[in-house]
Amino acid sequence: MLGSVTKAVLDHHLQAFASADVDALLRDFVDESVVFSPDATFRGRDEIRAFFTQAMQLFPAQGTTIDLK
């Protein structure tokens, strides 16, 4: 079970992604953050911003839903 802080961060992150709000999404990262994808590793907020900007183009804000079980 997720702790309340972890759940709050995850909820914020998913809402920002579903809304295609890169600035809000980046509030969940620090300059030292690293994101791993199947194809590459993204280090720091600038690379992470570029990654999510490109990813969000694949998921239009209108009509995108995220359902975790």
MIDOVO-110148 format. One record per residue (C-alpha): residue number from 1; x, y, z; residue in three letters. Coordinates in steps of 0.05 Angstrom, whole numbers. Example, Ala and Ser with C-alpha at 12.3 -4.5 7.8 and 13.67 -1.06 7.14 Angstrom:
BEGIN
{r 1,{246,-90,156},ALA}
{r 2,{273,-21,143},SER}
***
This chain:
BEGIN
{r 1,{0,0,0},MET}
{r 2,{25,69,-17},LEU}
{r 3,{42,118,39},GLY}
{r 4,{3,183,38},SER}
{r 5,{62,225,14},VAL}
{r 6,{79,175,-41},THR}
{r 7,{6,173,-62},LYS}
{r 8,{2,249,-64},ALA}
{r 9,{64,254,-108},VAL}
{r 10,{40,198,-154},LEU}
{r 11,{-29,229,-160},ASP}
{r 12,{1,297,-176},HIS}
{r 13,{48,266,-227},HIS}
{r 14,{-7,228,-263},LEU}
{r 15,{-54,287,-263},GLN}
{r 16,{0,332,-293},ALA}
{r 17,{15,280,-346},PHE}
{r 18,{-59,270,-363},ALA}
{r 19,{-66,346,-369},SER}
{r 20,{-3,351,-412},ALA}
{r 21,{25,401,-362},ASP}
{r 22,{100,393,-367},VAL}
{r 23,{114,449,-317},ASP}
{r 24,{70,417,-264},ALA}
{r 25,{100,349,-278},LEU}
{r 26,{171,375,-270},LEU}
{r 27,{154,398,-199},ARG}
{r 28,{160,325,-181},ASP}
{r 29,{234,324,-202},PHE}
{r 30,{298,356,-178},VAL}
{r 31,{361,372,-218},ASP}
{r 32,{392,306,-197},GLU}
{r 33,{332,264,-220},SER}
{r 34,{340,208,-270},VAL}
{r 35,{285,177,-312},VAL}
{r 36,{295,110,-345},PHE}
{r 37,{256,89,-406},SER}
{r 38,{264,26,-449},PRO}
{r 39,{303,67,-500},ASP}
{r 40,{344,118,-461},ALA}
{r 41,{363,149,-395},THR}
{r 42,{346,222,-381},PHE}
{r 43,{386,260,-329},ARG}
{r 44,{368,327,-299},GLY}
{r 45,{306,370,-308},ARG}
{r 46,{324,393,-379},ASP}
{r 47,{330,323,-407},GLU}
{r 48,{268,301,-368},ILE}
{r 49,{229,361,-395},ARG}
{r 50,{248,343,-466},ALA}
{r 51,{228,270,-454},PHE}
{r 52,{159,286,-426},PHE}
{r 53,{147,341,-477},THR}
{r 54,{157,289,-532},GLN}
{r 55,{118,235,-495},ALA}
{r 56,{58,282,-484},MET}
{r 57,{53,292,-559},GLN}
{r 58,{33,219,-563},LEU}
{r 59,{-22,227,-511},PHE}
{r 60,{-68,286,-525},PRO}
{r 61,{-91,321,-461},ALA}
{r 62,{-164,317,-481},GLN}
{r 63,{-188,246,-473},GLY}
{r 64,{-126,218,-438},THR}
{r 65,{-142,179,-376},THR}
{r 66,{-97,139,-330},ILE}
{r 67,{-124,82,-289},ASP}
{r 68,{-81,47,-238},LEU}
{r 69,{-104,-16,-203},LYS}
***
